[in-house]
């Protein structure tokens, strides 16, 4: 949400609850889904997923530890590749959040409908989305209180279900498991069953990426703990609950009760009261997943808007420091998708599946690029390169497995993705598009000269406004090759015609004439970018950056540095959003 300095930071429980409600709610549907494809080996598939998620803990920990800024996969790729690639990752993440919010809200209302017949599911879904929009508008601290209550209730309900299942087995034995174990394997045998079950079970870790999208709102050191806590929850409950289902229920009944399998399991193992409790818990935790989507998408869109991927319109804040236009726009988008699908969310399931898996793979790619391009950047943990490659391979395998399970869903995913990428493309190339429009208008409307002149003046002002933003690069006296790469990056990724090259000098230090000469050469080589060289006496750090940002009126996220070494006294996050481009 808001990144103002006075914003309340989330502690471990609050941060875990916000993202944990999404990932821990997966047991409500992933157990049935995995059993349908893997049969009696479903619990093994879920254990394999737990191993993959364990590898991703260090992948996320390394990237966010080195670059502790909101944005998740977008932030990782922005600091290692181009803005275009990073924006594509952001687009996938937003699609994932959109699908998560709508599916979770709709499924929650289906559970509530089972307890309150006659409930209009469509209207109730809109009302639930509106409720959590209101919570998001109040602020992340207040939203966290609701998330904590839901999360603790959910863990208590799952624990009670596991205990009731264990007690049931003590009295009734494992005859049902023995019968299920003897069931014939699906076509393709053990390996196919395990692979398809693994592909379906990978949906059980959706939400793991959410914590990285609001890391700036967390207290220091909390992020890695949220990864550990989410991993522990899904690694225990998902395989154990699947195993209890296989021990208590015949496989034939799993398909019959797919939509509310855990409620049926509770009813069988503990009685009607437990089935009712699990249904209530499902409504709460699925609602909590809606809150996760609002919090995660707000942090992400705020970040990409600050980087000029989206219009500054979204940066407006209310009195609580919340980007209310982002929250309201996300609500409108979710409601429009709900009505567009007429309540049939099978199509959105494809968007949810493939966008989430693509985001996970891109984050792994960002980790590898960070190792190559930002090797000297300090980080608290390091993931082994082989582990990163294996993790990306597992996600790719799950992507392929889901294509096999539901090929139509991939087509639906592409239908949603292409318009979103098209909009991002337009925003990133709006300067070029304006130039094209200027040419077309001038060519086609010469007879209507007054109209052409007025339009030309308006668009020229728009282009000047786009290119008027000045950028800053702090150099320690880099050679001409490094400075040339800086100019190439600015010319490729930023729409500007002005760049300050700043050297921070010690008192009494002699001016660097060689650097001045190099910049004169580069100024001629890049005529579209006006280069201004500035020498300042002082000590480079957050205070100087803040002073220069205020003095020059240049936001800190439009200031660049090269990758700092191990002796650099500050963390990247302390520099207020300064970006690494070399």
Wavefront OBJ file of the C-alpha trace (Angstrom):
o trace
v 0.000 0.000 0.000
v 1.488 3.368 0.924
v 5.256 3.637 1.126
v 5.298 6.763 3.268
v 7.907 6.710 6.034
v 5.268 7.047 8.765
v 3.296 4.018 7.557
v 2.916 1.262 10.090
v 5.133 -1.706 9.281
v 3.756 -5.240 9.448
v 5.133 -7.742 11.949
v 5.716 -11.426 11.199
v 2.207 -12.619 12.072
v 0.470 -9.835 10.139
v 2.580 -10.231 6.996
v 2.269 -14.027 7.113
v -1.492 -13.795 7.544
v -1.985 -11.474 4.561
v -0.180 -13.744 2.103
v -0.801 -16.963 4.072
v -4.575 -16.804 3.686
v -4.134 -17.245 -0.053
v -1.660 -20.116 0.023
v -3.240 -21.918 2.992
v -6.693 -21.829 1.392
v -5.324 -24.080 -1.348
v -6.060 -27.212 0.683
v -9.781 -26.541 0.135
v -9.463 -27.436 -3.534
v -5.989 -28.832 -4.225
v -6.516 -32.090 -2.287
v -9.508 -33.098 -4.400
v -7.857 -31.924 -7.597
v -4.648 -33.831 -6.934
v -6.478 -37.029 -5.932
v -8.542 -36.929 -9.125
v -5.357 -37.017 -11.210
v -2.888 -38.925 -9.014
v -5.295 -41.201 -7.129
v -3.692 -42.966 -4.184
v -0.348 -41.247 -4.913
v -1.714 -37.712 -4.424
v 0.066 -37.203 -1.113
v 3.393 -38.009 -2.805
v 2.725 -35.375 -5.481
v 2.001 -32.845 -2.737
v 5.257 -33.721 -0.973
v 7.162 -33.125 -4.228
v 5.508 -29.701 -4.442
v 6.684 -28.998 -0.884
v 10.267 -29.754 -1.993
v 9.952 -27.371 -4.961
v 8.552 -24.663 -2.696
v 11.489 -25.186 -0.321
v 13.852 -24.374 -3.208
v 11.866 -21.261 -4.041
v 12.292 -20.008 -0.481
v 15.956 -19.272 -1.115
v 15.257 -17.976 -4.625
v 12.836 -15.374 -3.287
v 14.998 -14.718 -0.246
v 18.054 -13.921 -2.363
v 16.304 -11.613 -4.835
v 14.243 -9.668 -2.305
v 17.157 -9.592 0.136
v 19.297 -7.923 -2.512
v 16.491 -5.684 -3.814
v 13.996 -5.197 -0.945
v 11.430 -3.231 -2.933
v 7.793 -3.864 -3.828
v 7.080 -5.463 -7.175
v 8.065 -9.139 -6.886
v 9.057 -10.554 -10.278
v 8.710 -7.070 -11.825
v 11.310 -5.644 -9.451
v 13.677 -8.571 -10.038
v 13.549 -8.233 -13.823
v 13.560 -4.416 -13.828
v 16.969 -4.414 -12.147
v 18.411 -7.178 -14.333
v 16.776 -6.878 -17.780
v 14.696 -4.317 -19.661
v 11.577 -2.470 -18.579
v 9.625 -4.292 -21.298
v 10.420 -7.711 -19.822
v 9.706 -6.497 -16.297
v 6.385 -5.006 -17.396
v 5.350 -8.335 -18.922
v 5.994 -9.990 -15.550
v 3.928 -7.290 -13.839
v 1.112 -7.898 -16.307
v 1.105 -11.619 -15.518
v 1.090 -10.902 -11.792
v -1.881 -8.535 -12.088
v -3.801 -11.138 -14.093
v -3.030 -13.706 -11.399
v -4.310 -11.398 -8.649
v -7.425 -10.575 -10.636
v -8.268 -14.236 -11.167
v -7.448 -15.083 -7.545
v -9.763 -12.387 -6.184
v -12.727 -13.312 -8.370
v -12.376 -17.085 -7.989
v -11.825 -16.902 -4.224
v -14.789 -14.572 -3.697
v -17.056 -16.689 -5.866
v -15.991 -19.976 -4.250
v -16.476 -18.455 -0.781
v -20.040 -17.533 -1.690
v -20.637 -21.070 -3.020
v -19.638 -22.454 0.401
v -21.900 -19.891 2.068
v -24.725 -20.838 -0.299
v -24.463 -24.445 0.920
v -25.200 -23.192 4.430
v -27.725 -20.501 3.458
v -29.886 -21.718 0.598
v -31.333 -18.962 -1.543
v -28.278 -16.708 -1.322
v -27.767 -14.929 -4.697
v -24.184 -15.963 -5.454
v -23.464 -13.254 -8.051
v -24.648 -10.352 -5.903
v -22.974 -11.831 -2.817
v -19.662 -12.116 -4.704
v -19.803 -8.436 -5.688
v -20.651 -7.509 -2.094
v -17.656 -9.489 -0.777
v -15.316 -7.813 -3.277
v -16.713 -4.431 -2.231
v -16.198 -5.275 1.459
v -12.514 -6.017 0.972
v -12.102 -2.996 -1.274
v -13.295 -1.002 1.723
v -10.795 -2.732 4.004
v -8.006 -2.034 1.528
v -9.003 1.648 1.401
v -8.798 1.878 5.206
v -5.117 0.844 5.153
v -2.822 -2.136 5.318
v -2.460 -2.057 9.113
v -6.204 -2.331 9.672
v -6.520 -4.937 6.895
v -3.828 -6.998 8.604
v -5.940 -7.301 11.759
v -8.734 -8.939 9.752
v -6.212 -11.155 7.945
v -4.709 -12.354 11.251
v -8.119 -13.331 12.648
v -8.949 -15.274 9.482
v -5.537 -16.942 9.356
v -5.553 -18.126 12.983
v -9.132 -19.393 12.633
v -8.180 -21.294 9.498
v -5.130 -22.953 11.059
v -7.189 -23.930 14.108
v -9.925 -25.424 11.899
v -7.422 -27.413 9.839
v -5.696 -28.665 12.990
v -9.052 -29.782 14.388
v -9.825 -31.560 11.123
v -6.478 -33.415 11.231
v -7.030 -34.435 14.866
v -10.558 -35.633 14.119
v -9.256 -37.604 11.156
v -6.545 -39.209 13.280
v -9.080 -40.116 15.970
v -11.365 -41.624 13.321
v -8.525 -43.818 12.054
v -7.729 -45.036 15.569
v -11.281 -46.374 15.887
v -11.928 -47.547 12.330
v -8.478 -48.630 11.122
v -7.013 -48.255 7.641
v -9.226 -50.574 5.648
v -10.334 -47.759 3.333
v -6.740 -46.795 2.571
v -5.927 -50.421 1.738
v -8.836 -50.536 -0.704
v -7.842 -47.212 -2.277
v -4.231 -48.360 -2.588
v -5.374 -51.355 -4.639
v -7.268 -49.223 -7.136
v -5.964 -49.482 -10.726
v -3.584 -46.761 -11.850
v -4.622 -44.284 -14.559
v -3.412 -44.794 -18.095
v 0.339 -44.283 -18.193
v 1.039 -45.851 -14.815
v 2.722 -44.471 -11.708
v 4.915 -41.852 -13.407
v 1.999 -40.309 -15.319
v -0.187 -40.237 -12.217
v 2.588 -38.611 -10.201
v 3.302 -36.029 -12.928
v -0.323 -35.032 -13.487
v -0.893 -34.906 -9.739
v 2.183 -32.710 -9.341
v 0.976 -30.369 -12.102
v -2.400 -29.969 -10.422
v -0.848 -29.694 -6.947
v 1.380 -26.775 -7.982
v -1.727 -24.600 -7.717
v -1.500 -25.244 -3.991
v 1.393 -22.786 -3.653
v -0.334 -19.839 -5.313
v 0.067 -16.851 -3.023
v 3.705 -17.615 -2.220
v 4.715 -14.736 -4.487
v 2.435 -12.218 -2.743
v 4.787 -11.346 0.124
v 7.367 -9.977 -2.324
v 4.833 -7.463 -3.646
v 4.445 -5.634 -0.315
v 7.873 -6.198 1.247
v 8.353 -2.454 1.863
v 5.395 -2.531 4.266
v 7.045 -5.264 6.390
v 9.369 -4.805 9.339
v 13.069 -5.636 8.704
v 13.713 -9.372 8.598
v 10.033 -10.316 8.330
v 9.995 -11.226 4.637
v 12.107 -14.377 4.918
v 10.021 -15.486 7.898
v 6.836 -15.194 5.842
v 8.380 -17.533 3.251
v 9.298 -20.034 5.958
v 5.867 -19.890 7.563
v 3.961 -20.307 4.291
v 6.159 -23.238 3.336
v 5.588 -24.930 6.706
v 1.809 -24.562 6.487
v 1.360 -26.014 2.993
v 4.083 -28.659 3.431
v 2.244 -30.075 6.449
v -1.470 -29.602 5.832
v -1.722 -30.316 2.096
v -0.080 -33.794 2.111
v -1.577 -34.768 5.494
v -5.121 -33.825 4.519
v -4.788 -35.657 1.188
v -3.557 -38.726 3.083
v -6.491 -38.501 5.519
v -8.910 -38.326 2.599
v -7.394 -41.502 1.162
v -7.590 -43.217 4.572
v -11.205 -42.255 5.311
v -13.060 -41.793 2.013
v -13.318 -44.170 -0.972
v -11.820 -42.689 -4.122
v -15.208 -42.793 -5.822
v -16.600 -40.289 -3.306
v -13.828 -37.752 -3.920
v -15.173 -36.806 -7.342
v -18.748 -36.632 -6.035
v -17.785 -34.092 -3.348
v -15.037 -32.257 -5.243
v -16.430 -28.753 -4.577
v -16.576 -29.227 -0.783
v -14.344 -32.217 -0.110
v -12.913 -31.007 3.206
v -16.379 -30.226 4.572
v -17.473 -33.750 3.619
v -14.311 -35.170 5.219
v -15.078 -33.267 8.426
v -18.668 -34.480 8.392
v -17.488 -38.096 7.986
v -14.660 -37.984 10.524
v -16.175 -35.773 13.228
v -19.856 -35.274 12.525
v -22.113 -32.548 11.172
v -20.666 -29.896 13.471
v -17.163 -30.332 12.044
v -18.419 -30.275 8.457
v -20.278 -27.049 9.218
v -17.166 -25.562 10.883
v -14.995 -26.363 7.857
v -17.573 -24.722 5.586
v -17.522 -21.565 7.706
v -13.720 -21.628 7.707
v -13.724 -21.996 3.908
v -15.833 -18.851 3.570
v -13.459 -16.922 5.842
v -10.131 -18.028 4.398
v -11.257 -17.697 0.779
v -12.360 -14.192 1.698
v -8.887 -13.648 3.153
v -7.421 -14.614 -0.226
v -9.433 -11.739 -1.727
v -7.727 -9.377 0.725
v -4.335 -10.780 -0.290
v -5.089 -9.884 -3.903
v -6.015 -6.290 -3.024
v -2.886 -5.775 -0.893
v -0.505 -7.437 -3.365
v -1.832 -5.732 -6.487
v -1.791 -2.297 -4.803
v 1.899 -2.583 -3.941
v 2.720 -3.822 -7.432
v 0.749 -1.207 -9.391
v 2.108 1.591 -7.203
v 5.629 0.465 -8.049
v 5.123 0.206 -11.816
v 3.302 3.545 -11.836
v 6.264 5.195 -10.102
v 8.399 3.789 -12.922
v 6.084 5.413 -15.530
v 4.702 2.139 -16.857
v 1.179 3.333 -15.953
v -0.156 6.917 -15.757
v 0.509 8.938 -12.589
v -3.273 9.085 -12.179
v -3.017 5.952 -10.007
v -0.639 7.516 -7.475
v -3.279 9.694 -5.778
v -3.587 8.843 -2.056
v -6.309 9.312 0.528
v -5.746 10.659 4.043
v -4.557 7.232 5.212
v -1.837 7.135 2.561
v -3.617 4.476 0.460
v -3.535 4.587 -3.356
v -7.316 4.540 -3.512
v -7.545 4.778 -7.310
v -5.567 1.544 -7.657
v -7.847 -0.229 -5.177
v -11.030 1.028 -6.837
v -9.792 0.271 -10.347
v -8.922 -3.286 -9.304
v -12.409 -3.711 -7.813
v -14.037 -2.465 -11.030
v -11.863 -4.810 -13.087
v -12.803 -7.813 -10.923
v -16.528 -7.028 -11.093
v -16.409 -6.539 -14.856
v -14.696 -9.911 -15.282
v -17.295 -11.558 -13.035
v -20.133 -10.233 -15.194
v -18.286 -10.952 -18.440
v -18.004 -14.640 -17.478
v -21.639 -14.681 -16.212
v -20.529 -16.389 -13.040
v -18.890 -19.288 -14.901
v -15.307 -19.008 -13.675
v -13.902 -22.029 -15.505
v -12.331 -19.656 -18.028
v -10.672 -17.594 -15.293
v -9.213 -20.758 -13.807
v -6.973 -20.951 -16.875
v -5.812 -17.372 -16.387
v -5.157 -18.128 -12.727
v -3.172 -21.298 -13.422
v -0.887 -20.184 -16.202
v -0.276 -16.630 -15.021
v 0.760 -17.819 -11.557
v 3.142 -20.458 -12.934
v 4.610 -17.960 -15.409
v 5.274 -15.480 -12.592
v 7.085 -18.160 -10.574
v 9.258 -19.083 -13.559
v 10.088 -15.439 -14.284
v 11.113 -14.893 -10.674
v 13.515 -17.824 -10.985
v 14.869 -16.283 -14.185
v 15.306 -12.989 -12.347
v 17.363 -14.798 -9.710
v 19.718 -16.238 -12.337
v 20.129 -12.840 -13.997
v 20.811 -11.260 -10.605
v 23.650 -13.734 -10.075
v 25.131 -12.883 -13.470
v 24.589 -9.129 -13.705
v 24.579 -8.087 -10.032
v 27.059 -10.557 -8.564
v 28.578 -8.005 -6.172
v 25.256 -6.822 -4.770
v 25.047 -7.847 -1.075
v 22.286 -10.303 -0.171
v 21.447 -12.224 3.036
v 21.075 -15.640 1.369
v 22.102 -17.199 -1.917
v 20.281 -19.913 -3.827
v 22.492 -22.464 -5.565
v 22.316 -21.982 -9.365
v 21.506 -25.655 -9.872
v 18.609 -25.389 -7.419
v 17.289 -22.363 -9.337
v 17.472 -24.215 -12.658
v 15.724 -27.257 -11.159
v 12.992 -25.030 -9.704
v 12.371 -23.309 -13.039
v 12.294 -26.724 -14.713
v 9.684 -27.969 -12.239
v 7.490 -24.931 -12.863
v 7.864 -25.396 -16.628
v 6.885 -29.053 -16.224
v 3.809 -28.037 -14.225
v 2.941 -25.506 -16.949
v 3.143 -28.249 -19.563
v 1.175 -30.634 -17.360
v -1.651 -28.127 -16.989
v -1.667 -27.600 -20.752
v -2.238 -31.335 -21.056
v -4.915 -31.396 -18.373
v -6.839 -28.408 -19.751
v -5.696 -27.194 -23.195
v -8.712 -24.878 -23.527
v -7.571 -22.975 -20.428
v -4.333 -21.993 -22.186
v -6.309 -20.392 -25.013
v -8.369 -18.450 -22.492
v -5.189 -17.345 -20.734
v -3.786 -15.981 -24.006
v -7.066 -14.156 -24.681
v -6.714 -12.251 -21.426
v -2.943 -11.806 -21.631
v -2.636 -10.296 -25.112
v -4.888 -7.239 -24.484
v -3.102 -6.592 -21.190
v 0.313 -6.779 -22.850
v -0.986 -4.548 -25.639
v -1.965 -1.859 -23.142
v 1.440 -2.061 -21.443
v 3.126 -1.834 -24.858
v 1.169 1.325 -25.643
v 2.149 2.905 -22.333
v 5.845 2.085 -22.753
v 5.877 3.441 -26.304
v 3.548 6.387 -25.868
v 6.253 8.855 -26.900
v 6.775 7.056 -30.199
v 3.029 6.725 -30.711
v 2.612 10.452 -30.206
v 5.214 11.078 -32.914
v 3.334 8.788 -35.293
v 0.080 10.558 -34.525
v 1.727 13.890 -35.203
v 2.806 12.706 -38.639
v -0.561 11.178 -39.518
v -2.487 14.259 -38.442
v -0.193 16.558 -40.365
v -0.484 14.413 -43.512
v -4.225 13.759 -43.521
v -5.650 17.038 -42.317
v -3.679 19.715 -44.131
v -6.868 21.127 -45.718
v -8.223 21.777 -42.264
v -5.204 23.812 -41.261
v -6.527 25.281 -38.079
v -7.452 21.872 -36.714
v -4.049 20.513 -37.636
v -2.202 23.397 -35.970
v -4.157 23.093 -32.741
v -3.702 19.324 -32.628
v -0.028 19.654 -33.450
v 0.557 22.124 -30.636
v -1.276 19.939 -28.140
v 0.640 16.816 -29.035
v 3.944 18.663 -29.094
v 3.315 19.823 -25.545
v 2.459 16.255 -24.554
v 5.699 14.992 -26.105
v 7.696 17.747 -24.413
v 6.120 16.826 -21.077
v 7.061 13.178 -21.572
v 10.655 14.058 -22.470
v 10.983 16.852 -19.900
v 11.560 14.507 -16.992
v 15.235 14.718 -16.051
v 17.211 11.676 -14.876
v 20.401 11.404 -12.784
v 23.283 8.930 -12.878
v 25.833 8.962 -10.049
v 29.298 8.022 -11.293
v 32.536 7.403 -9.425
v 34.558 8.363 -12.482
v 33.578 5.427 -14.702
v 35.316 4.965 -18.033
v 33.649 5.816 -21.309
v 32.478 2.232 -21.920
v 30.436 2.192 -18.702
v 28.988 5.626 -19.388
v 28.080 4.511 -22.906
v 26.085 1.617 -21.401
v 24.304 4.109 -19.157
v 23.292 6.199 -22.163
v 22.154 3.075 -24.007
v 19.984 2.056 -21.047
v 18.411 5.513 -20.744
v 17.782 5.748 -24.472
v 16.189 2.258 -24.559
v 14.142 2.273 -21.343
v 13.324 5.901 -20.453
v 11.515 8.570 -22.408
v 13.670 11.618 -21.645
v 15.925 14.101 -23.307
v 17.859 15.209 -20.199
v 20.442 13.384 -18.100
v 22.626 14.662 -15.285
v 25.933 12.856 -14.754
v 26.894 13.537 -11.129
v 30.234 12.934 -9.401
v 30.387 13.244 -5.614
v 33.872 14.504 -4.695
v 35.764 14.731 -1.469
v 36.700 18.251 -0.278
v 39.746 19.479 -2.152
v 39.566 16.741 -4.795
v 40.703 17.819 -8.270
v 38.138 17.947 -11.053
v 38.172 14.920 -13.395
v 39.031 16.444 -16.782
v 39.193 13.032 -18.488
v 35.602 12.396 -17.489
v 34.555 15.777 -18.879
v 36.203 14.906 -22.185
v 34.445 11.501 -22.316
v 31.081 13.133 -21.680
v 31.668 15.633 -24.488
v 32.222 12.677 -26.821
v 29.061 10.944 -25.598
v 27.075 14.164 -25.878
v 27.871 14.211 -29.591
v 27.151 10.480 -29.924
v 23.694 10.838 -28.362
v 22.262 14.080 -29.773
v 18.732 13.289 -28.507
v 19.883 13.300 -24.874
v 21.176 16.511 -23.341
v 23.989 15.571 -20.938
v 24.853 17.855 -18.019
v 27.930 17.108 -15.906
v 27.807 18.142 -12.244
v 30.528 17.861 -9.574
v 29.387 18.034 -5.951
v 31.454 18.005 -2.785
v 30.056 15.726 -0.103
v 29.473 12.116 0.899
v 27.273 9.905 -1.261
v 24.378 8.474 0.736
v 20.637 8.747 1.477
v 20.967 12.296 2.852
v 22.674 13.601 -0.277
v 20.180 11.817 -2.521
v 17.276 13.322 -0.576
v 18.873 16.788 -0.772
v 19.461 16.598 -4.523
v 15.986 15.151 -5.183
v 14.395 18.078 -3.365
v 16.723 20.679 -4.859
v 16.352 19.527 -8.470
v 12.758 18.303 -8.237
v 13.759 14.867 -9.545
v 12.107 11.795 -7.911
v 14.586 9.342 -6.404
v 13.334 6.481 -8.584
v 14.609 8.492 -11.575
v 18.139 8.385 -10.170
v 20.520 5.569 -11.164
v 23.712 4.040 -9.802
v 25.916 1.153 -10.737
v 25.892 -2.025 -8.642
v 27.529 -1.260 -5.251
v 30.209 -3.539 -3.918
v 30.418 -5.429 -0.623
v 31.886 -2.362 1.139
v 29.013 -0.068 0.241
v 27.726 1.177 3.640
v 24.034 1.339 2.706
v 21.360 -1.124 1.604
v 19.660 -0.429 -1.706
v 16.346 0.057 0.093
v 17.865 2.916 2.151
v 18.494 4.941 -0.991
v 14.771 5.640 -1.390
v 14.143 3.853 -4.692
v 17.373 4.634 -6.569
v 17.684 2.063 -9.367
v 20.608 -0.136 -10.365
v 21.249 -0.122 -14.114
v 24.866 -1.291 -14.447
l 1 2 3 4 5 6 7 8 9 10 11 12 13 14 15 16 17 18 19 20 21 22 23 24 25 26 27 28 29 30 31 32 33 34 35 36 37 38 39 40 41 42 43 44 45 46 47 48 49 50 51 52 53 54 55 56 57 58 59 60 61 62 63 64 65 66 67 68 69 70 71 72 73 74 75 76 77 78 79 80 81 82 83 84 85 86 87 88 89 90 91 92 93 94 95 96 97 98 99 100 101 102 103 104 105 106 107 108 109 110 111 112 113 114 115 116 117 118 119 120 121 122 123 124 125 126 127 128 129 130 131 132 133 134 135 136 137 138 139 140 141 142 143 144 145 146 147 148 149 150 151 152 153 154 155 156 157 158 159 160 161 162 163 164 165 166 167 168 169 170 171 172 173 174 175 176 177 178 179 180 181 182 183 184 185 186 187 188 189 190 191 192 193 194 195 196 197 198 199 200 201 202 203 204 205 206 207 208 209 210 211 212 213 214 215 216 217 218 219 220 221 222 223 224 225 226 227 228 229 230 231 232 233 234 235 236 237 238 239 240 241 242 243 244 245 246 247 248 249 250 251 252 253 254 255 256 257 258 259 260 261 262 263 264 265 266 267 268 269 270 271 272 273 274 275 276 277 278 279 280 281 282 283 284 285 286 287 288 289 290 291 292 293 294 295 296 297 298 299 300 301 302 303 304 305 306 307 308 309 310 311 312 313 314 315 316 317 318 319 320 321 322 323 324 325 326 327 328 329 330 331 332 333 334 335 336 337 338 339 340 341 342 343 344 345 346 347 348 349 350 351 352 353 354 355 356 357 358 359 360 361 362 363 364 365 366 367 368 369 370 371 372 373 374 375 376 377 378 379 380 381 382 383 384 385 386 387 388 389 390 391 392 393 394 395 396 397 398 399 400 401 402 403 404 405 406 407 408 409 410 411 412 413 414 415 416 417 418 419 420 421 422 423 424 425 426 427 428 429 430 431 432 433 434 435 436 437 438 439 440 441 442 443 444 445 446 447 448 449 450 451 452 453 454 455 456 457 458 459 460 461 462 463 464 465 466 467 468 469 470 471 472 473 474 475 476 477 478 479 480 481 482 483 484 485 486 487 488 489 490 491 492 493 494 495 496 497 498 499 500 501 502 503 504 505 506 507 508 509 510 511 512 513 514 515 516 517 518 519 520 521 522 523 524 525 526 527 528 529 530 531 532 533 534 535 536 537 538 539 540 541 542 543 544 545 546 547 548 549 550 551 552 553 554 555 556 557 558 559 560 561 562 563 564 565 566 567 568 569 570 571 572 573 574 575 576 577 578 579 580 581 582
